[in-house]
Amino acid sequence: MHLLQQTIDAVAMLDVDATRDAEQRQGQLTKPRGSLGVLEDLSVRLSGIAAVCPPPVPEPAALAIFAADHGVHAQGVTPWPQEVTAQMVANFVAGGAAVNVLARQQHVEVMVVDVGVAADLEPAPALLSRKVRRGTRDLAVEPAMTRDEAVAAVETGIAVARDLVTAGHRCLLTGDMGIANTTASSALVAAFTGASPAETTGRGTGVDDATLRRKVDVVEAALASRPVGDDPLETLASVGGLEHAAIAGYVLGAAARGVPVVLDGVIAGAAALVVQALCPEAVGYCVAGHRSAEPGHTLALAALGLRPLVDLDLRLGEGSGAVLALPLVQASARILREMATFDSAGVTEKEAPA
Amino acid sequence: MHLLQQTIDAVAMLDVDATRDAEQRQGQLTKPRGSLGVLEDLSVRLSGIAAVCPPPVPEPAALAIFAADHGVHAQGVTPWPQEVTAQMVANFVAGGAAVNVLARQQHVEVMVVDVGVAADLEPAPALLSRKVRRGTRDLAVEPAMTRDEAVAAVETGIAVARDLVTAGHRCLLTGDMGIANTTASSALVAAFTGASPAETTGRGTGVDDATLRRKVDVVEAALASRPVGDDPLETLASVGGLEHAAIAGYVLGAAARGVPVVLDGVIAGAAALVVQALCPEAVGYCVAGHRSAEPGHTLALAALGLRPLVDLDLRLGEGSGAVLALPLVQASARILREMATFDSAGVTEKEAPA
């Protein structure tokens, strides 16, 4: 808890001077003002994060995939067996998963952090063993974690972010693996946004109608039997996952060190709602990589005030949407750094309207 | 005209076997089926284009920026002076424009093709001089081009695509520069989709209300005084630009050689409507890089049946949206090439629904 509070206290507001300089500079570059749309806003935010204009290009980048299992799997909320979590960790370590392919293309370092897989995993160089417990308890029956377990997972995420920044990474991406984790995400989004479980729950990796109804029922029952109060850590412990907790810490850790974080999909979005409740300033360091096909993700992004960069009906997780968005993030900084100005290029500015 | 007809005749249907193989392979990869959304469909199409599954990663990529001026500039449809076209060509050649910055990040070769700039340009290695005429005539007053001029510009684009493929490029991106060219685009989109000029006309690089009304009036008057018939080349000549014609040829040239083309924004979208009218099969080789903020672009994409990859309120042109989309295109092919299958990775498939 000491590390968590220390980290929250270390998150600074985005730098006002750098933000203003970036807005001014965007108006001097050889393009119509505003013509790079969302990328201009993003470049301004990256300047505020780095406290300098132009900001450095956010590279090298690292992706931490936080893996954990979920007791709620017992409720039949997914057609995938629980052992797939561990199998996919092995796939990540071997470099065969979708996110590995995407990360190789974008030169992103991939590490897997076991914060709670319900199986013993083969040690591997790219795998960090930080098991808080072997999967959460079943959130349909009891709180998924104790408060101490939730804090331990959050602090694991903080430490991972700290170590990656210390190792030289200047952009952190979130990833996740955990069979049944869209159910926990749906509960977190409902708890933090006030939306109903029917609105926040989707088909995850592709469930049928009966399973979707079961997911909604499970989330409704959990939130009804253990109403969430004002304590974000209590809410996280009650219905969240160990990877949600770790991702929340990872985001806080990156923000505390002044490094932007690219969020992946609905699991990261749910975790970012925890972050927002603990430390609203930290949301300024978050870039929404993509909009997932999960309805809860759109609700989470709206609550966070973030506009996603990629919107391609992805619903894979792993960090795939964050990695796909990375070149857009890097491009926005590069524009501020490398483009010519009207003056330097001898290009005539448009006439002021008559 | 001979080269144009020969090129149209050389465009093959997408390969059915490779398309089917790609669909099957997507179902064997270690991810829920469909979870990579639009990228899965794109990978299937790239397989059909390459006539092999998995398809090669579309690289190296080249961007041709077709530059030309527009007689309709005289109608006051933009606050930018016409000389900015030539100034921006110089900026491209010097590497200072937005698209240069983006292209450097994505390792895209950039060339500029002068198909009709109304000024003498300094020779430069990255600048190809293929001036068909010094700007179009004023489409508000008379046909913008003769039919022969339009065909000459189309065949210039074909030759540029041919030479880039011969030089080893395996993905071609469209770019454009031409002050006032959103007015001509609006006219083309209205002519080819049947939408009204009020629907197809937008603020381009940022015009005020009065100028927007003038743009709409100009397009309405042109289409009323010279109604478009069934001949796409006649329509192109009547209200299009030299860069629209060249881009149409460039797309046809790429399709004829079996290479995918990433379209930029509304200028490319308008040109692709000409392509669709001349040779519907060629649209199969087109990837919509992004959705521009111009309303005519959304109408053009709908008519083409293409879903854009990037949707970030860009309205710059130059090829910027195409370059930003390139990593997504390359990622989709790489997924088919490099991902592990359920069998090879020892990952359990999900249970069939009960």
Chai-1 contact restraints between the chains, C-beta under 6 A:
chainA,res_idxA,chainB,res_idxB,connection_type,confidence,min_distance_angstrom,max_distance_angstrom,comment,restraint_id
A,T30,B,N91,contact,1.0,0.0,6.0,A-B,restraint_1
A,T30,B,A97,contact,1.0,0.0,6.0,A-B,restraint_2
A,K31,B,A98,contact,1.0,0.0,6.0,A-B,restraint_3
A,K31,B,L316,contact,1.0,0.0,6.0,A-B,restraint_4
A,P32,B,T205,contact,1.0,0.0,6.0,A-B,restraint_5
A,P32,B,G206,contact,1.0,0.0,6.0,A-B,restraint_6
A,S35,B,T205,contact,1.0,0.0,6.0,A-B,restraint_7
A,S35,B,R315,contact,1.0,0.0,6.0,A-B,restraint_8
A,S35,B,L316,contact,1.0,0.0,6.0,A-B,restraint_9
A,L36,B,L316,contact,1.0,0.0,6.0,A-B,restraint_10
A,G37,B,L312,contact,1.0,0.0,6.0,A-B,restraint_11
A,G37,B,D313,contact,1.0,0.0,6.0,A-B,restraint_12
A,G37,B,L314,contact,1.0,0.0,6.0,A-B,restraint_13
A,V38,B,L312,contact,1.0,0.0,6.0,A-B,restraint_14
A,V38,B,D313,contact,1.0,0.0,6.0,A-B,restraint_15
A,P79,B,K350,contact,1.0,0.0,6.0,A-B,restraint_16
A,P79,B,E351,contact,1.0,0.0,6.0,A-B,restraint_17
A,W80,B,K350,contact,1.0,0.0,6.0,A-B,restraint_18
A,P81,B,T348,contact,1.0,0.0,6.0,A-B,restraint_19
A,V84,B,T348,contact,1.0,0.0,6.0,A-B,restraint_20
A,Q87,B,V347,contact,1.0,0.0,6.0,A-B,restraint_21
A,N91,B,T30,contact,1.0,0.0,6.0,A-B,restraint_22
A,N91,B,A340,contact,1.0,0.0,6.0,A-B,restraint_23
A,N91,B,A345,contact,1.0,0.0,6.0,A-B,restraint_24
A,G96,B,A340,contact,1.0,0.0,6.0,A-B,restraint_25
A,G96,B,A345,contact,1.0,0.0,6.0,A-B,restraint_26
A,A97,B,T30,contact,1.0,0.0,6.0,A-B,restraint_27
A,A98,B,K31,contact,1.0,0.0,6.0,A-B,restraint_28
A,A98,B,M339,contact,1.0,0.0,6.0,A-B,restraint_29
A,V101,B,R334,contact,1.0,0.0,6.0,A-B,restraint_30
A,V101,B,I335,contact,1.0,0.0,6.0,A-B,restraint_31
A,V101,B,E338,contact,1.0,0.0,6.0,A-B,restraint_32
A,V101,B,M339,contact,1.0,0.0,6.0,A-B,restraint_33
A,L102,B,A331,contact,1.0,0.0,6.0,A-B,restraint_34
A,Q105,B,A331,contact,1.0,0.0,6.0,A-B,restraint_35
A,Q105,B,R334,contact,1.0,0.0,6.0,A-B,restraint_36
A,T205,B,P32,contact,1.0,0.0,6.0,A-B,restraint_37
A,T205,B,S35,contact,1.0,0.0,6.0,A-B,restraint_38
A,G206,B,P32,contact,1.0,0.0,6.0,A-B,restraint_39
A,D208,B,P353,contact,1.0,0.0,6.0,A-B,restraint_40
A,D311,B,D311,contact,1.0,0.0,6.0,A-B,restraint_41
A,L312,B,G37,contact,1.0,0.0,6.0,A-B,restraint_42
A,L312,B,V38,contact,1.0,0.0,6.0,A-B,restraint_43
A,D313,B,G37,contact,1.0,0.0,6.0,A-B,restraint_44
A,D313,B,V38,contact,1.0,0.0,6.0,A-B,restraint_45
A,L314,B,G37,contact,1.0,0.0,6.0,A-B,restraint_46
A,R315,B,S35,contact,1.0,0.0,6.0,A-B,restraint_47
A,L316,B,K31,contact,1.0,0.0,6.0,A-B,restraint_48
A,L316,B,S35,contact,1.0,0.0,6.0,A-B,restraint_49
A,L316,B,L36,contact,1.0,0.0,6.0,A-B,restraint_50
A,P327,B,P327,contact,1.0,0.0,6.0,A-B,restraint_51
A,A331,B,L102,contact,1.0,0.0,6.0,A-B,restraint_52
A,A331,B,Q105,contact,1.0,0.0,6.0,A-B,restraint_53
A,R334,B,V101,contact,1.0,0.0,6.0,A-B,restraint_54
A,R334,B,Q105,contact,1.0,0.0,6.0,A-B,restraint_55
A,I335,B,V101,contact,1.0,0.0,6.0,A-B,restraint_56
A,E338,B,V101,contact,1.0,0.0,6.0,A-B,restraint_57
A,M339,B,A98,contact,1.0,0.0,6.0,A-B,restraint_58
A,M339,B,V101,contact,1.0,0.0,6.0,A-B,restraint_59
A,A340,B,N91,contact,1.0,0.0,6.0,A-B,restraint_60
A,A340,B,G96,contact,1.0,0.0,6.0,A-B,restraint_61
A,A345,B,N91,contact,1.0,0.0,6.0,A-B,restraint_62
A,A345,B,G96,contact,1.0,0.0,6.0,A-B,restraint_63
A,V347,B,Q87,contact,1.0,0.0,6.0,A-B,restraint_64
A,V347,B,N91,contact,1.0,0.0,6.0,A-B,restraint_65
A,T348,B,P81,contact,1.0,0.0,6.0,A-B,restraint_66
A,T348,B,V84,contact,1.0,0.0,6.0,A-B,restraint_67
A,K350,B,P79,contact,1.0,0.0,6.0,A-B,restraint_68
A,K350,B,W80,contact,1.0,0.0,6.0,A-B,restraint_69
A,E351,B,P79,contact,1.0,0.0,6.0,A-B,restraint_70
A,P353,B,D208,contact,1.0,0.0,6.0,A-B,restraint_71
